[in-house]
Amino acid sequence: MGESSSEALEFMPAHIKVIKTVRPKYTSRLCEQEGIDCVVKSALVPASPIPKSFAAASLLSQIITCKC
């Protein structure tokens, strides 16, 4: 006899995920072996749109878009 079908749109809310950035620290092995005080070097922190904030640019743009 055939079939009939229908379609519906379903809204899936945005997913939020944590992006972990690992910054290695470096020191001289020669200084460690000889017991000399040496400077520890570390990679720079990635730039953030708002200083001291956990929000990435994509989250901020979503918030601004939803407000308007």
C-alpha positions as CSV (number, residue, x, y, z in Angstrom):
1,M,0.0,0.0,0.0
2,G,3.0,2.3,0.4
3,E,4.1,4.5,3.3
4,S,3.8,8.0,4.6
5,S,6.6,9.9,6.3
6,S,7.1,13.1,8.1
7,E,10.1,15.1,9.2
8,A,10.7,17.2,12.3
9,L,13.6,19.5,13.3
10,E,15.1,18.9,16.7
11,F,17.3,21.5,18.5
12,M,20.5,20.2,20.1
13,P,21.9,22.8,22.5
14,A,25.5,23.8,22.1
15,H,28.1,21.5,23.6
16,I,30.9,23.0,25.8
17,K,34.2,21.2,26.0
18,V,37.4,22.0,27.9
19,I,40.5,22.6,25.8
20,K,43.6,21.8,27.9
21,T,46.9,23.5,26.9
22,V,50.0,21.9,28.2
23,R,53.0,24.2,28.5
24,P,56.3,22.4,29.0
25,K,59.0,23.7,31.3
26,Y,62.7,23.6,30.4
27,T,65.9,23.7,32.3
28,S,69.6,22.9,31.7
29,R,70.5,19.3,32.4
30,L,74.1,20.4,33.0
31,C,73.0,22.7,35.8
32,E,70.9,19.9,37.4
33,Q,73.8,17.5,37.3
34,E,76.2,20.0,38.9
35,G,73.7,21.3,41.4
36,I,73.9,24.8,40.1
37,D,70.8,27.1,40.5
38,C,69.4,27.6,37.0
39,V,66.5,29.5,35.5
40,V,63.4,27.5,34.5
41,K,62.0,28.5,31.1
42,S,58.3,28.0,30.4
43,A,56.3,28.4,27.2
44,L,54.0,31.5,27.0
45,V,50.3,31.3,27.9
46,P,48.1,31.5,24.7
47,A,46.4,34.9,24.3
48,S,42.9,35.3,25.7
49,P,40.2,37.8,24.6
50,I,39.5,38.7,28.3
51,P,42.6,38.6,30.6
52,K,42.3,36.0,33.5
53,S,39.2,34.5,32.0
54,F,38.4,30.8,31.2
55,A,36.2,31.8,28.2
56,A,37.6,31.2,24.7
57,A,36.7,33.4,21.8
58,S,34.1,30.9,20.5
59,L,32.2,31.0,23.8
60,L,32.2,34.7,24.0
61,S,30.9,35.0,20.4
62,Q,28.0,32.6,21.3
63,I,27.1,34.6,24.3
64,I,27.1,37.9,22.4
65,T,25.0,36.3,19.6
66,C,22.4,34.9,22.0
67,K,22.1,38.3,23.7
68,C,21.3,40.2,20.5
